[in-house]
């Protein structure tokens, strides 16, 4: 830890209050002037303490305020706690290694791990004795079987790792394909690409599976689109025009107006086509933007026929 020394003011003996031998000293009263709220707040903000620090044989004078002192103290306490925890773990590790190097300590570790040291020793010695009593031919067969077992175990671990890697690749590929199918399904149904939409589609697929039906993401998006339209239509029918405009905004209202005006373009031709009659000759560039304009056009046609 860095050495911190606070520079304190020194007081000479002459500055101390003098008292008579038989006279009791009276406590000195502070003559601190009264400060207003603004003056006391300004003075509190300007209070700073100077300290002399020594780090790596280098002395330095620093000036800190109350907030900086609190932060440095909290940081120091947190560092001390982490250092103590690391020191405790290191001590425990050293003690464990020391026990493994000592016979009695090793026995204690085995017992703490739930093993019987005597049974382990008997098993080890029995295996060693059995190998020593083998004939050269038996030893050769034993070593071959041991090597074969080790080879098979190594190959099994390698195969398991390769299988896990292939499964991870296949899972990632299927995940990417599913994400692409979901995105395309949402786009085709004109549904917002949000987590809520995906959850609704997943519920539709899960519900279909519980009834023995296999529903694709594309079909689920169509079903969701139909449900959303039904719900929105049910809500909008009960709303006033003002509420509709407030809910959907001016942009949607303008889109509806443009659609209504487009239906007024050449309405006679559209009416004759619906009634199976031959269409009237098309007037080049002739469109109707308002209903009144269309009515004036009808009056002109009637006047010509008279």
Buried (B, 14 or more C-beta within 10 A) or exposed (E): EEEEEEEEEEEEEEEEEEEEEEEEEEEEEEEEEEEEEEEEEEEEEEEEEEBEEEEEEEEEEEEBEEEEEEEEEEEEEEEEEEEEEEEEEEEEEEEEEEBEEEEEBEBEBBEEEEEEBEEEEEEEEEEEEEEEEBEEEEEEEEEEEEEEEEEEEEEEEEEEEEEEEEEEEEEEEEEEEEEEBBEEBBEEBEBEEEEEBBEBBEEBBEEBEEEEEEBEBBBBBBBBBEEBEEEEEEEEEEEEEEEBEEEBEEEEEEEEEEEEBEEBEBBBBEEBEEEEEEEEEEEEEEEBEEEEEBEEBEEEEEEEEE
